[in-house]
Amino acid sequence: MPRIESMAKDPSPRPASGLPLAKWSMASGMVPCHPHAMCKAIMPENACDAKGCDRHGTAYRCAEGCDFDVCRNCWVKLASSITAFHAHPLCSDERPDNFCDAGDCENKGTSFRCTEGCDFDVCHLCFQASSKGTSAPVEVVLDQDSALAVVRCEAELRLGEAYLEKTRPYIQAGQCPPVELDQKVQEKALTQMGYNAHPSTVEAYQSLVRSFPPSLRPQIFFLNANDRFFHPEIAAVGMSLLSGDLVLPDGSSFKLGSWLAQAKDKGCSKIFVMASTST
């Protein structure tokens, strides 16, 4: 099995004899470390078989039935693509501000770019459509298994320095990070796993993640934390649930009991408390 570094010597692997050019794509194609064509097959529990990679959660599998799978990241490193609408191979190259150059498509946010230096970019949907021999974008349908693979990718991104660097100032200031940062990391996870980050796809992904059964949610650290600290099903009216210390955004703290006693002395009949476990 050649090492991934061998790609530096031959950055444009060629399709096997008889494999249609339209099939040489992110949906189906060849990698230099396996003799058969690969096809898209999300396997959340499988380990990547590319040399030097032990990542769990694979996105491509041997189309001939071999027990050989690779993750999305290794596929991007190993495979370039020839499409029906450009003469040169394309490679994964995310450009959120570029517009798609395929046909009449005007989608903003592209995922693939010409490897020969042409100013030619395409979005994921047009890239996928080309691999299937069509000319119009094809929407990708997510299911629970594929959403689980994406959310695992999202968990890795949330632990990465790029995400932590953006959220750290808010946490240190005792504030909740803007929801837009969560949206961006979800979009990036979808893109890295081969899906278009269209708002409708993001919404479908979020809905699937919210519907994960209790057996799956503990596997994802931020879902596990949410389940441990957030319990909207509890009927708290009339219950003595609040106790201990409160910490204000400025770092000062005081006993919750003394604060409740002050409220009672002032004749408050109702108290509204808004707090966040993330701060």
N, C-alpha and C positions, 0 to 999 in steps of 0.2 A: 504494500500500500504506500504510494508516494506520499511524502509529507506535503502539507498545505503550502509550505514555502516554495515548492516546485512550481507553483503558479507564477512566480516572479520570472521564471525562465520562459514560460509560454503563457502569457496573460489571456490568450484567446483560444481556449480549447475548442475543438471542432466536433460537430455532431457525428454520431456513428453512421456508418453506411446505411442508407435507406431510411434514416430518420428525417421526416419532413422538417424544413426550416421553421415552419410555424410552430412546431412542437418544441423547438429549442428555446425554452422560456422559463420564467419563474414558476409556471404551472407544470411543466414537464421538460426534461432535458438530461444532459449528461454531466457527470463530474469526473475529473481525471483520476480519482482514486477508486473507481468502480466501473466494471465493464458494461453494465446495463444502463438503460435509460431510467431516470428517476421520475416519480410522479408525486404530486402534492398529497400528503397523507399525514394529518396531525395525530401524533401519538403522545399524549401528555406524560405517560409513564415510561416511555422508551428513552434509552441513553444514546447520545450521538456517537456514531461509529467513525467519525472523521478522526484522523491521527491527532492525538494530543488534546482532544476535547472530551470532557466527561459530562457535558451539560445534559440535564434531564428535560424532556419535552422536545420531541422532534417534529419537523414539518414536512420532510420529504423522505420517500421510501422507494426501494427498488421495485420497478414496475414488473419485473420478472419473477417476483416472489422470494428473492433472497432476504435473509434477515439482516438488512443493511439500511440504516436510517441516518439522516443527518439533520441537525438543527437548522433553524433559519439563518443564524449568524454564519455558520460554516458554508451553507449554500451560497450566500452572498459572496463569500470569499472565493469559492471554488467555481462558480458557474457564471459565465456572461451569457448574453442573449442576442439572438438574431430575430428581428421581427419583420412583419410583412410591410411596414410603412417606413423603414429606414435601411439604407444599404450597409451600415456598420453595426457591429454588436453594441448592445446597451448593457450598462452595469448599474447596480443599485447606487443611487446618488440622490439623497433627499434634498430637495430645494423648495422650501415652503412658500417662497415668494415668486417662483417661476410659474408660467402658464404652460399647459399641455400643448404640444405641437402636433398631435396626432389628429388628422382629418379636421373636422369641424368642432372638435372638443375645445372648450375654453376653461376647463377646470383649473383653479389656482392651487398650487401645491403639487409638485411632481416627485416621483420616486425613482425614475430611471433616466440616465443620460448617456449620450454617445461616448464610446470609449476612444474614438479617434479625434476628439476635440471639437466636433461640430456643436453649434449652439442648438441642440435638439434634445428636448426633454419630454417625457410622457408621464402621465399620472398612472397610478396602479390599475385603475379600471380599464383604461385603454390598452395597457400592457397585457393584462389578462385576456382582454377580448381578442387581441392579435394572436395570442397563443392558441386560441380556440378557432381561429380562422374566420372570425367575425370582424365587423368594422365598428360596431357600437359598443360602448362600455357595458360590462356585465356586472351586476351587483353580486357581491359575495354574501352568502347566507351563513350566519353564525349559528352554531348549536352549542349545547352545554360543554361538550368536550373541547371544541375549539376555543370557547370563552375561557375555559380553565387554563388552556395553554397560554392564552393572551394575558390572563391575570397573573400567571406566574412570571411572565416577562415583565409585567408592570411592577410586580414586587421587587424584581432585581433592579429595575430602573429607580424605584423609590429609595433603594439602599445605596444607589450610586452617588458620587460626589456632585455630579451636575445638578441633580434634583435637591440634594441636601444644601448645596450652596445657595439655591434660590429660596428655600424655605427657612433656612437658619436665622436670617435677620428677624423674621416675624416671630419665631419661637423665642428667640432671645429677648424680644421686646414684649413678650407675654401676649402676643396676638395670634390669631388663627391665620394661616397662609390663605391667600385668595383662592377661591374655588377654581379660577382659571388655570392655576398650576396643576391641579389634579386633572383637569380636562386635557391639558397638554401632554402629561405623562401617559394618559390613557390613549391619546391619539398616536403617540410615538410607539407604544406597545403594539397597537393594532398594525401600524405600518411595518414594524420590524417582523411581525409574524405573517406578513403577506396580505393584509387587508387594507382597504381604502379607509382613510380616517374621515369619511364624510359624516356630518352630524347625525344622519339617520343610522349609520353603522355604530357610532359611539353610543347613541341612545339604546340601540338593540343590545349592545355589549353590556351597558350598565344594567339593563333590565335582566339579562341573563345572570350577571354576577349577583344581583340582589336576590335572585330566585335559587341560588345554590343551596342544596340541602345541608343540614347541620354537619353531616359527615365530611363535607368538602371544605367548609369555611375555615376550620382550624388550621388547614394546610397553608393558608395565606396570612402572613403576620398581621397586616392591617385590618383584615376582616375579623381575625381572631380578637384583636384589641377592641374593635368596635363592639363585638358581641359581648365581651367581658364587661365593658363600661357603660354601654347604652342599652337600656331596657325600657322601651316605651310601653311595654305591655303591663308594667306594674301599676296598680291602682294605689297611688301614694297619698290620696286625700285622707287626712285624719291619722296618718301613721307617723311615728317619730323616727324618721329615717336620717335626719340631718344631725351630724355630730362631728366633733373633731375641730381641726383648724381650717381656716380659709386663707388663701394666699391671693393678694390683690395683684393686678398687673405691674404695680410699682415695686413688688417684691416684699412688701410688708405683710404680716400675718396677724390674725387674732382668733380667739376662740369663738366658734359659731354659737355656743350657748349664750355668751355674753351679748352677742349681737341680737339674738332672738329675744333675750330678756329686755333689751332696750326697746325693741319694737313693741313688745307687749306692754311695757310701761307707758308708751306713747299712744296706746289704744289702737294699734294697727290690727285690723280684723283679717287682712289678707296680705301675704308677702309673695312677691315674685322674685325668684332667684334664677339667674342665668349664669351658667358656669361651663367650663370646657376642661375635659380631662387632658387635652393635648397640650395645654399650657402649664 
